[in-house]
Amino acid sequence: MKTPTPPGHRSLDLSRRSFLGGTAAAAALASLDASASSGGQATPVNTFELEEVTLSDLQTGMREGRFTAHGLAERYLARIAAVDRTGPMPLASVIELNPDALAIAQALDLERREKGARGPLHGIPVLIKDNIATADKMQTTAGSLALVGAVPSKDAFIVERLRAAGAVILGKTNLSEWANFRSTRSSSGWSGRGGQCRNPYALDRTPSGSSSGSGAATAANLCAVSVGTETDGSIVSPSAACSLVGLKPTVGLVSRSGIIPISHSQDTAGPMTRTVADAAALLTVLAGMDASDAATAASQGHTGLDYTRFLDAEGLKGARIGVPRERFFGYHAATDALVEQALDVMRSKGAIIVDPAPIPNLSKLDEPEFEVMLYEFKASIEAWLASVGERTKLRTLADLIRFNEERQDSEMPYFGQEVFRQAQARGPLTDAKYRKALAACRKLSRSQGLDAVMRKHQLDALVAPTQAPPGLIDLVNGDHWLGSSSTPAAVSGHATITVPAGYVRGLPVGLSFIGGAWSEPTMLKLAYAYEQATRHRRPPGFIPTADLRLVAGR
């Protein structure tokens, strides 16, 4: 979730024991401690054997005996120790590590030898956002100290699917606390538990939110792939800011049960990866019908698919792509220039560009969307607290507000909880005001919005800049947003995917493909064809600040 009204640093809350998680990480951390005490430097971040490897690369390596799941987990744990916690501006993307990761990886190695691999995620180290429940030795807190110790009684449905696919859940990622639904002037990537997450392309820049840690960690090669969550922009925004592929699925394709909620109308989890192919493979595992999430009933016929089969390097040929310039262009000239180059690439690959193709009623969405989220957050978070049971004494949103007030030094040192207070003032979901706002969201974003423009021009997708390059971290004033294109897909519940479109002074810019409901096959096909034609992504340099001598496109 972006800051609700669009336009320091604390150490990670990781106990030394929970951070170690195994002998490799322990050795790496001990080496770093010794280096620091002697005035030396940590291992350079640009020397990493697994930099930019794909799921296919890792599976080939394990199949040929060059890698093991245990060895991969060791390497990523050491990478986290070397990159995420050291220096004057630590990345702070990982909030907690799984102390059982190495044991799980070792068991999966044995299973591979005896029975073969379960699939493309067998033995793959994955990081997940700290609002996704795991019933293990890790916490699930949405970054808040209020939920420390309130361990869920069962895994989130998507965690069950990840484990069943053979993934090694390496740990939890930092995030904008409460998925950026606490204050109107928050700093994306800051949480009470994790401190301020940073952008690996320029450490004084925002990683964006709210899936900040998932974005920064994946971009920094601290994992193979990661999982984020989105209400409005929280997958695509940090993905664009960190030069990643981020796929926000149709609401209902991926279960939300076991995920700390904001809005049941808009919440979803989704892949955050370095390539479109990896996003397709991860979506294949995440998608599934869940009796505990009624929204997934609508996904019948869309789950159980191998989404990698829709990847097509010639997928842009003949595709009808609309350009919604109103509100999505014009706020940043260098970003617009990169998108114009992207449109030229699409034309060269045979796409039919419909320009302009404005989305009706865009300006009318903001107010009812926020109203719906206020109502649904209050109801949903209190249901979540009830599900945790005796593991927390907090039962209501009012309890959370009081908790923050009593711990202002740790929970509100930079910004407050204005959004919490606005949500607390709302009534139940039976209120006429809520029902009216929800009906307006559905009508304006679907039949009179995205669906209308796509039907009018017979489009396969719309394209727009995901957002401007990442701005500076500002713990005094909060985030500064120039513009973004996430809201139509977020409010409608439709699919969208962002892919790297280039760089402005070394800072990443993303391009979003926006589609209809259940259009993931088309979104992946188009994004893959564009990615293969451009190959813009490059790994981050972890520089302290952006090099302003660079120009757009570099």
C-alpha positions in Angstrom: 0.0 0.0 0.0 1.4 3.4 -1.0 1.2 6.2 1.5 -2.6 6.7 1.9 -2.4 10.4 1.0 -0.1 10.4 -2.1 1.3 13.7 -3.0 16.2 7.4 12.1 17.5 4.5 11.5 17.1 1.7 14.0 19.0 -1.6 14.1 17.3 -4.7 12.9 15.3 -6.5 15.5 17.2 -9.7 15.2 18.4 -11.6 18.1 21.9 -12.9 17.5 20.7 -16.5 17.9 17.9 -16.1 15.5 20.1 -14.3 12.9 22.7 -17.1 12.8 20.4 -19.9 11.9 23.3 -22.2 11.1 27.1 -22.6 11.0 27.6 -20.8 7.6 25.8 -17.7 8.7 27.5 -17.8 12.0 30.9 -18.0 10.4 30.1 -15.2 8.0 28.9 -13.0 10.9 31.9 -13.8 13.0 34.2 -12.9 10.1 32.4 -9.6 9.7 32.6 -8.8 13.4 36.3 -9.5 13.4 36.8 -7.4 10.3 34.9 -4.5 11.9 36.9 -4.7 15.1 40.2 -4.6 13.2 39.2 -1.6 11.1 38.8 -3.8 7.9 36.0 -4.0 5.5 33.3 -6.6 4.7 33.4 -8.7 1.6 32.8 -6.6 -1.5 29.1 -6.8 -2.5 29.9 -7.3 -6.2 31.7 -10.6 -5.7 28.9 -13.2 -5.3 28.8 -16.5 -7.1 25.0 -16.5 -7.3 24.5 -12.9 -8.5 21.5 -12.7 -10.9 21.0 -16.5 -11.1 17.6 -17.6 -12.2 15.4 -20.5 -10.9 16.3 -22.4 -14.0 20.0 -21.8 -13.4 19.7 -23.1 -9.8 17.7 -26.2 -10.7 20.2 -27.0 -13.5 23.1 -26.6 -11.0 21.4 -28.9 -8.4 20.5 -31.4 -11.0 24.1 -31.6 -12.3 25.5 -31.7 -8.7 27.2 -28.3 -8.8 24.8 -26.9 -6.1 22.9 -28.3 -3.2 19.9 -26.8 -1.4 22.0 -26.7 1.7 24.9 -25.0 -0.1 22.6 -22.4 -1.6 21.0 -21.6 1.7 24.5 -21.2 3.2 25.6 -18.8 0.4 22.5 -16.6 0.7 22.8 -16.5 4.5 26.4 -15.4 4.2 25.4 -12.8 1.6 22.7 -11.4 4.0 25.4 -11.2 6.7 27.8 -9.4 4.4 25.3 -7.0 2.7 22.2 -6.4 4.8 23.6 -5.5 8.2 27.0 -3.8 7.8 28.3 -0.3 6.9 27.1 3.2 7.8 23.8 2.6 5.9 22.8 -1.0 6.2 20.3 -2.3 3.6 18.0 -3.6 6.4 15.8 -5.6 4.0 15.7 -8.8 6.1 13.9 -8.5 9.4 14.4 -12.1 10.6 16.0 -15.3 9.4 14.6 -18.8 9.7 16.8 -20.8 12.2 15.6 -24.0 10.6 16.5 -23.0 7.0 19.7 -25.1 6.8 18.1 -28.2 8.3 15.1 -27.9 5.9 17.5 -27.5 2.9 19.5 -30.6 4.0 16.3 -32.6 4.2 15.3 -31.5 0.7 18.8 -32.5 -0.6 18.2 -36.0 0.7 14.7 -36.1 -0.8 16.1 -35.0 -4.2 18.7 -37.9 -4.1 16.1 -40.5 -3.1 13.0 -39.4 -5.0 13.9 -36.5 -7.3 12.9 -32.9 -7.3 9.3 -31.8 -6.6 9.5 -29.0 -9.2 11.2 -25.7 -10.1 11.2 -24.5 -6.5 12.7 -27.6 -4.9 15.6 -26.4 -2.7 15.2 -22.8 -3.7 15.8 -20.1 -1.0 12.8 -17.7 -0.8 12.2 -14.7 1.3 8.7 -13.7 2.3 7.2 -10.4 3.7 6.8 -10.1 7.4 3.0 -9.9 7.2 2.7 -13.5 5.9 2.1 -16.1 8.6 4.5 -18.9 9.4 3.8 -21.3 12.3 7.5 -21.9 13.1 10.2 -20.2 15.0 9.8 -16.9 13.2 7.6 -13.9 14.0 4.7 -12.5 11.9 4.3 -8.9 12.8 3.8 -6.6 9.8 6.9 -4.8 11.2 5.2 -3.8 14.4 6.4 -4.5 17.9 2.8 -4.9 18.9 2.7 -8.4 17.3 6.0 -9.7 18.6 5.2 -13.0 20.3 1.8 -13.4 18.7 2.9 -16.3 16.5 0.1 -17.7 14.3 -1.1 -21.2 14.9 -0.7 -22.2 11.2 1.1 -21.3 8.1 -0.5 -19.0 5.6 -2.0 -20.9 2.7 0.7 -19.7 0.3 3.4 -20.7 2.8 1.9 -24.2 2.8 2.1 -24.2 -1.0 5.7 -22.9 -0.9 6.7 -25.6 1.5 4.9 -28.3 -0.5 6.8 -27.2 -3.6 10.1 -27.7 -1.8 11.0 -24.0 -1.3 13.4 -23.2 1.6 11.8 -20.2 3.4 15.0 -18.4 4.3 13.4 -15.6 6.4 11.1 -12.6 6.6 11.6 -9.3 4.9 11.3 -5.8 6.3 8.3 -3.7 5.1 6.6 -0.4 5.6 5.0 -1.0 9.0 1.4 -2.3 8.8 1.9 -2.3 5.0 2.0 1.5 5.0 -1.5 1.9 6.4 -0.7 3.7 9.7 0.3 7.3 8.8 -0.4 9.8 6.0 3.3 10.9 5.9 5.2 7.7 6.5 8.6 6.8 5.2 8.3 3.7 3.0 10.4 0.8 4.2 10.4 1.9 7.9 9.1 -0.4 10.6 9.4 -0.4 14.4 11.0 -3.9 14.2 13.3 -3.5 11.2 14.2 0.2 11.0 14.6 1.9 7.6 15.1 -0.4 4.7 17.2 1.2 1.9 17.4 1.0 -1.9 20.5 -1.0 -3.1 20.8 1.2 -6.2 21.5 4.3 -4.0 21.4 3.8 -0.3 19.9 7.2 0.5 16.9 6.5 -1.8 13.6 4.9 -0.8 13.1 1.2 -1.6 9.4 2.2 -1.9 6.6 0.3 -0.2 5.2 -1.5 1.4 7.0 -4.7 0.2 10.2 -2.8 0.6 12.3 -5.5 2.0 11.2 -8.1 -0.5 12.1 -5.6 -3.3 15.5 -4.6 -1.9 16.5 -8.1 -0.9 15.7 -9.6 -4.3 17.4 -6.8 -6.1 20.5 -7.3 -3.9 20.6 -11.0 -4.6 19.9 -12.0 -1.0 17.5 -14.7 -2.2 16.5 -16.4 -5.4 12.9 -15.0 -5.4 10.6 -13.3 -2.9 6.9 -12.8 -2.1 5.4 -9.5 -1.5 1.8 -8.3 -0.9 -0.2 -5.4 -2.4 -3.3 -3.4 -1.6 -2.4 -0.5 -3.9 1.1 -0.4 -5.3 2.9 -2.5 -2.7 4.3 -5.1 -5.1 4.7 -3.0 -8.3 6.1 0.1 -6.6 9.1 -1.5 -4.8 9.7 -3.7 -7.8 9.9 -0.7 -10.0 12.1 1.1 -7.5 14.5 -1.9 -7.4 14.6 -2.8 -11.1 12.5 -6.0 -10.5 9.7 -7.8 -12.1 6.6 -7.5 -9.8 3.3 -9.3 -10.5 0.2 -8.2 -8.8 -2.3 -11.0 -9.5 -6.0 -10.7 -10.0 -7.6 -10.7 -6.5 -8.6 -14.3 -5.8 -5.9 -16.0 -7.8 -3.7 -16.2 -4.7 -5.1 -16.9 -1.3 -4.9 -14.2 1.4 -5.6 -16.5 4.4 -2.8 -16.1 6.9 -1.7 -12.7 5.7 -2.2 -9.7 8.0 -4.9 -7.7 6.1 -5.7 -4.2 5.0 -8.6 -4.7 2.5 -10.3 -7.9 1.5 -11.4 -6.1 -1.6 -7.9 -5.4 -2.8 -5.3 -7.4 -0.9 -3.2 -10.0 -2.7 0.2 -11.6 -2.5 2.4 -12.0 -5.6 5.9 -12.7 -7.0 8.8 -10.3 -6.8 11.7 -11.6 -9.0 14.6 -10.6 -11.2 13.1 -12.1 -14.4 9.6 -12.6 -15.9 10.3 -16.4 -16.2 10.9 -16.6 -12.4 7.7 -14.6 -11.7 5.8 -17.1 -13.8 7.3 -20.1 -12.0 6.6 -18.6 -8.6 3.0 -17.6 -9.5 2.5 -21.3 -10.6 3.1 -22.3 -7.0 1.3 -19.4 -5.3 -1.9 -19.6 -7.2 -4.5 -22.0 -5.8 -8.1 -22.2 -4.4 -8.4 -22.1 -0.7 -11.6 -22.8 1.3 -10.5 -20.3 3.9 -10.5 -17.4 1.4 -13.8 -17.1 -0.4 -12.3 -14.8 -3.1 -10.4 -17.7 -4.5 -13.6 -19.6 -5.5 -13.7 -17.2 -8.5 -10.3 -18.5 -9.7 -11.6 -21.9 -10.8 -10.1 -22.6 -14.2 -7.2 -20.2 -13.6 -5.3 -22.2 -11.0 -3.4 -25.4 -11.6 -1.8 -23.8 -14.6 1.9 -23.8 -15.4 2.3 -20.1 -16.1 5.7 -20.6 -17.6 4.1 -22.0 -20.7 2.7 -18.6 -21.6 6.2 -17.1 -22.0 6.8 -16.1 -25.6 9.6 -14.0 -26.9 7.4 -13.0 -29.8 4.4 -12.3 -27.6 4.2 -8.6 -28.6 3.5 -9.4 -32.2 -0.1 -8.4 -33.0 -0.9 -7.3 -29.4 -3.1 -4.3 -29.1 -1.7 -2.1 -26.3 -3.2 1.1 -25.1 -1.4 4.2 -23.7 -3.4 5.9 -20.9 -1.6 9.2 -20.8 -4.0 11.1 -18.6 -2.6 11.2 -15.0 0.1 8.6 -15.8 2.4 10.7 -17.9 3.8 14.2 -17.5 5.0 14.2 -13.9 8.6 13.3 -14.8 10.1 14.0 -18.2 13.0 11.5 -18.0 10.6 8.7 -17.0 8.3 9.6 -19.9 11.3 9.4 -22.3 12.1 5.9 -21.2 8.4 4.8 -21.7 8.4 6.4 -25.2 11.5 4.3 -26.0 9.6 1.2 -24.6 6.7 2.0 -27.0 9.1 2.1 -29.9 10.4 -1.3 -28.9 6.9 -2.7 -28.8 6.1 -1.3 -32.2 9.3 -2.8 -33.6 8.2 -6.2 -32.2 4.9 -6.0 -34.0 2.6 -4.5 -31.3 -0.3 -2.2 -32.3 -0.1 0.9 -30.1 -3.4 2.7 -29.4 -2.4 6.1 -28.2 -4.0 7.7 -26.3 -6.4 5.3 -24.6 -7.5 7.1 -21.4 -9.0 5.2 -18.5 -12.4 6.8 -17.6 -13.1 8.0 -14.1 -9.6 7.9 -12.8 -10.0 11.1 -10.8 -13.0 9.7 -9.0 -11.3 6.6 -7.5 -9.2 8.0 -4.7 -11.8 9.0 -2.2 -14.0 5.9 -2.3 -10.9 3.6 -2.4 -9.5 5.1 0.8 -12.9 5.0 2.5 -13.3 1.3 1.7 -9.8 0.6 3.0 -10.5 2.4 6.3 -13.6 0.3 6.9 -12.1 -3.0 5.9 -8.9 -2.5 7.8 -10.7 -2.0 11.1 -12.9 -5.1 10.6 -10.1 -7.2 9.2 -7.3 -6.4 11.7 -9.6 -7.1 14.6 -10.5 -10.5 13.0 -6.7 -11.1 12.7 -6.1 -10.3 16.3 -8.9 -12.6 17.4 -7.4 -15.4 15.3 -4.1 -15.1 17.2 -5.9 -15.9 20.4 -4.2 -15.9 23.7 -0.8 -15.2 22.1 -1.6 -11.5 22.3 -3.6 -9.3 24.7 -4.4 -6.9 21.9 -7.9 -7.4 20.6 -9.0 -4.2 18.8 -7.6 -1.4 16.7 -8.0 0.8 19.7 -5.6 -1.5 21.5 -3.0 -1.1 18.8 -3.4 2.7 18.9 -2.9 2.7 22.6 0.1 0.4 22.3 1.8 2.8 19.9 1.0 5.8 22.1 2.7 4.0 25.1 5.8 3.3 23.0 6.2 6.4 21.0 10.0 6.3 21.2 10.2 2.9 19.4 7.0 2.9 17.3 6.4 6.6 16.5 9.8 8.4 16.5 9.2 9.9 13.0 5.5 9.8 12.1 2.2 9.0 13.8 -0.9 6.9 13.3 -3.3 9.3 11.6 -4.7 6.5 9.4 -5.2 4.2 12.3 -7.3 6.9 14.0 -9.3 7.5 10.8 -10.1 3.8 10.6 -11.0 3.6 14.3 -13.6 6.2 13.7 -15.4 4.0 11.1 -18.3 1.7 11.9 -19.1 -1.8 10.8 -19.2 -3.1 7.3 -23.0 -2.8 7.4 -22.7 1.0 7.3 -24.4 2.6 4.3 -21.3 4.8 3.8 -19.1 1.7 3.3 -21.5 0.0 1.0 -21.8 3.1 -1.2 -18.0 3.5 -1.4 -17.5 -0.1 -2.3 -20.1 0.0 -5.0 -18.5 3.1 -6.4 -15.1 1.5 -6.5 -16.3 -1.5 -8.3 -18.3 0.4 -10.9 -15.8 3.2 -11.5 -12.7 0.9 -11.7 -14.3 -2.0 -13.7 -17.4 -1.4 -16.0 -16.8 2.3 -16.2 -13.0 2.1 -16.0 -10.4 -0.5 -17.0 -13.0 -2.9 -18.6 -14.5 0.0 -20.5 -11.3 1.3 -22.2 -10.1 -2.3 -22.9 -13.4 -3.2 -24.5 -13.6 0.1 -26.5 -10.2 -0.4 -28.1 -10.1 -4.2 -28.0 -6.9 -4.1 -26.0 -4.8 -6.8 -24.7 -3.2 -4.5 -22.1 -2.5 -0.9 -21.2 1.1 0.3 -20.6 2.3 3.2 -18.4 5.3 4.2 -16.3 4.9 2.4 -12.9 6.2 5.5 -11.2 9.1 8.0 -11.2 12.6 7.0 -10.1 12.9 6.4 -6.3 13.1 9.6 -4.2 15.2 10.4 -1.2 14.4 8.8 2.2 12.9 11.5 4.3 12.1 10.6 7.9 11.1 14.2 8.6 8.5 14.8 5.9 7.7 11.3 4.7 7.5 10.0 1.1 7.3 12.4 -1.8 5.2 10.9 -4.6 5.2 12.4 -8.1 2.8 9.8 -9.6 2.1 6.2 -10.2 -0.2 3.9 -12.2 -1.1 1.2 -9.7 -4.6 2.3 -8.6 -6.8 1.1 -11.6 -5.6 -2.5 -11.3 -5.6 -2.3 -7.5 -9.2 -1.0 -7.1 -10.6 -3.2 -9.8 -8.7 -6.3 -8.5 -7.3 -6.9 -12.0 -3.8 -8.1 -12.9 -0.7 -5.9 -13.5 3.0 -6.5 -13.9 6.0 -4.2 -13.8 9.3 -4.8 -15.6 12.5 -2.8 -15.7 12.3 0.0 -18.3 15.8 1.5 -17.8 17.4 4.0 -15.4 17.4 7.7 -14.8 20.8 8.8 -13.4 21.3 5.2 -12.3 17.9 4.9 -10.5 15.5 2.3 -11.7 12.3 3.0 -13.6 9.6 0.4 -14.2 7.0 -0.1 -17.0 3.6 -1.5 -16.1 1.4 -3.7 -18.2 -2.2 -3.5 -16.9 -4.8 -6.0 -17.9 -8.2 -7.4 -17.1 -9.4 -10.0 -14.6 -7.5 -13.3 -14.9 -5.2 -11.9 -17.6 -2.0 -13.2 -16.0 -1.2 -15.4 -19.1 -1.3 -12.3 -21.3 0.5 -10.0 -18.9 3.3 -12.6 -18.6 3.5 -13.1 -22.3 3.8 -9.4 -23.1 6.2 -8.6 -20.2 8.4 -11.5 -21.2 8.6 -10.4 -24.8 9.4 -6.8 -23.8 12.0 -8.1 -21.3 13.7 -10.3 -23.8 13.8 -7.5 -26.4 15.4 -5.0 -23.9 17.1 -6.8 -21.0 17.3 -3.6 -19.0 17.9 -5.1 -15.6 21.3 -4.8 -14.1 22.4 -5.5 -10.5 22.6 -2.7 -7.9 25.9 -1.0 -7.0 25.1 -0.1 -3.3 26.4 3.4 -3.8 25.8 5.9 -1.0 23.9 8.3 -3.2 22.9 8.6 -6.9 25.6 9.7 -9.3 24.1 12.9 -10.7 26.6 13.0 -13.5 24.7 10.2 -15.2 21.9 10.9 -17.6 18.6 9.3 -18.3 18.8 5.8 -19.6 22.1 5.0 -17.9 
